[in-house]
Amino acid sequence: MTPISLENRAVLAVDGPDAASFLQGLITHDVTLLAPGRGLFAGLLSPQGKALFDFHLHAGEAGAILIDVATDKADALLKRLSMYKLRKAVTLARRDDLAVLASWPGGGPADARTPALGARWIDAAGSAPADAATYEAHRLAIGVPDSADIGNDELLWLETGADLLDGVSFIKGCYVGQENTARMHHRDKVRRRLVPVTIAGDSGEATEVKDGEGRACGKLRSRRGDQAIVHLRLEAADAPLFLGDAALSVRRPTWLESAW
């Protein structure tokens, strides 16, 4: 497919001698793994381990690290990173001259979450036509959650599927929110996750997912047509599920299989 630009994503730049070490102590993934042609998916968490920001890292020029983040979260992330800067030799800036590009199927550099999403990289703004809507339809067809599903300070990082989408390192050492995230992983305590579903019928304005007994077991996070992402209690996945009067069927894409 011809590359498209994701106009719902913005680019931030972290530059300077301490750029890598600065991010290494804050975010969920191991920054030392970042390289040209290899991006990373990561998050910045609250001390309790809840997702505040999710983003992709890309290698920039001369050691700079580029952050690909939802446009509506970009300024807040820039402000949050600035709070941690202290005396680190880093500069933080928004780069409106750059854009996030994607293409599929295949290609490279591959999206850090799963190659099924295709390629994802950063290039000059205006170098490809903007078409985030087509990408969103593709992403939901693959069944991968994104920033709108994750929200801000709502879900624990592992509930977003980050451990299954290569969004966390369990061996890198300390970062903000690491203690609770590691505890959940090692004790296998992830009981709720973002999962893709197919909707059959009219759901009206409903946002609460219920089982056949009428018990609440999840929440709608985002939707496009009959494809949606819900935050679901995993033990309910095999039960009859409903969103209003519409029936839900849980999809189990390859990346999510190990959740069960």
N, C-alpha and C positions, 0 to 999 in steps of 0.2 A: 504494500500500500504506500502511496505517496505520503511523506511526513506531514503531520498537522501540528499546529501550535495550540497549546492548551492555555487559553486566555484566562482560565480560572486558577492559574498557578502563577506565582511570582518568584523572583530569584533574589536571594540575599547573598552577600559575599563576606566571608570571614578571611581576613588576610593578615599577614605579619608573621614574625618568627615563632610566636606562641600559638598560632591558629590551631594546629592539631592537638596540642596538649590542653588548650583551653576547652575545646569541645569534648575531648576524651574524658574529662572529669565530670561532664554534665549529662551526656546523652547515652542512650541504651546500647548502642553498637560500638564496635571497636574501630576507631577512626584510622588506626594503622593499616587496616585492610583496604582502605580507599586507594584507588589507583586509576590512571587513565584507562577508560574502557570498562571499569568496574565501579559502579555506584553502590551506595548503601541505603537501606531503609532504616529509619531510626525514629526515636521519640525523645522528647523532653518531658519529664514527669514531675508531678508533685512529690513532696517527701513521702506521701502515703502510697505512691506507686500508681496514681491515676494519670491518664494521658492528658497533658496540657496542649502539646503540639506534636503532630506527626509530620515527617518530611523525608525527602531524599537528599543524599549528599552526592555531589559530583566533584571530581578533581578539576580545579581551574588552572590557570597559568601561574607559573612561578610559585607554586606551593599554596596558592589560594584554595579555599574550600567553598564551593557554591552550594547553597541550600535552596532546594526546590520545595516550596510550601504553598498551601492554599492562599490565594490572594487575600481573602478576608481575614486571614490570620497573620499575614506577613508583618504588619507594623507592630502587632502585639508581640510576636516572636522577637523582632529586632529590639524592642524595649526590654523584654525579659532577658535576652542575652546580654544587653548592656548592663543590667543589674549585677551580673556575675563577673563583669570584665575586670573590675578592680585595677590592679597595676599590671595586668597581662599586656604583653606587647602585641596587641591585636587591633585591627580596625574592622568595624562593622558597617555595612552599607547596603542599601537597596539598589539593585542593578536593573533599572527599567530598560536598559539597552539590550538585555538578554531575555530569552524566552525558553520555556520548556517545550520540547518537541517529542512526539511519539509516532511510531508506525508499527504495523503488525500485518500479517503474522511474521514471526521470526525476526531476524535482523539483530543488530547490536549497536551500542551496548544494551544488553538485556535489562529490562525492568528488574530491580533488585528483589522484588517480592516473589515473582515467579516468571519464568520465561514465557509462560502461556499468554502473558499480557503483551508480549512483543518487546520492542526497543523503546528506550527513553533516554534522552540526552538534552543538553543545553546548547543553544546556538544563538546567533544574533536575532534580536527582535525583528519581525517582518520577513524572516527567511522562509516561512511556510504559512499557508492559510490557517486562520483560526477556526477551530471546529471542536471545541471541548464537548459538545453534545454527542457527537459521533463516538468520541472516546468513552464517554460515560456509558453509553449503550453497550459498547464492547466490554468494558470493565464489569458491568453487571451481568453480562452474558457469561463471563468467566467466573463470576461469583466472588470477587475480591472486594472487601470493604475499603472505603477511602475516608478522607478527612470529615466529610459531612456525617458519616456514620459514627466516627470516633468521638466527635464533639470535643468539649473542653472541660476537663476536671469532672467527667461523668463516669468513665469506664476505667477499670484497671487495665494496665497495658497488655497483660496476657489475655484479657477478655476480648481484645480487639483482633486476636489471631496473630499478633506480632511474633510470637514464638514459632508459629507455623509458616510465617512469611519472611523469615530471616530478618526480623527487626530487632533482635536483641542478642547480645553476647553474654553467656553465663560464665565466662572465664576471664573477661577483661579487667575485672576489678570494680572499684566503687564508682558510682554515678548517682545522681539525685533519684531517689525512689528505688534504688537497687535492693535494699534489704527485703522489702515486702515482695518485690518481683521475684527474687531468687527463692524466697520461702514458698511462694505459690508453686513455682516450678518444681522444686525438689520434693514437695509434699503432695504434688499432683492435686492441687486444690482449685483448679479452674473449672468451675461448675456452670458458668454462663459464658457464651461467646457470641460474637457477631457471625451470623450464618446467612447464606443466601436462600431465598425461598421463591417459589412461583405462586402467584395469586390467581385463584379461579373464582370469578364471581364479583359481585359489587360489594366493596368494603366500606362504601360511604366515607365518612370522615374519621373512621376508627383508627386508633393508633395502638391500642392494647391488644396483644395476642393472647387468646384464651384457648384452653383445651376443651375437649368434648363435654367436660363437667362444668364448664363456665369459670374455671379457675385461671387467674392471670398467670402467665408464664413467660411473657416477653413483651417487647416494645418495638414498634416499627421505627426504623432509623432513616431510611431513604427508599424511594421508589421511582421506577420509570416503567410505565406500562404494567405488564404483569410480573415484572422482575423487581425484587426488593431485597433489602438487607434488614434483618431483625436482630435484636439482642435477645437471645433465647436461653432459657434454662435447658441444658443439654439433655437431661433425663426426660424431657417432654418431646424430644425430636421425633420419636416414633408414634406418638399419640396423634389422634385427629386434632388439627389446629385450625383456628379461625381468626380472621381479622374482620370484625363486624359480621356480616353474613357470608363473607367470602371464605372459601377453604384455602388453607396454605399447605404446600408440600415442601418439605425441607430438601434442598439440594446438597449433595456431598461431593463437591469437586475434589480433584486429586489433592490439592494443597491442604484440604480440611480433613481428609480421611482419618488421620491419626488422632483427631480430637475425640473420637469415639473408641 
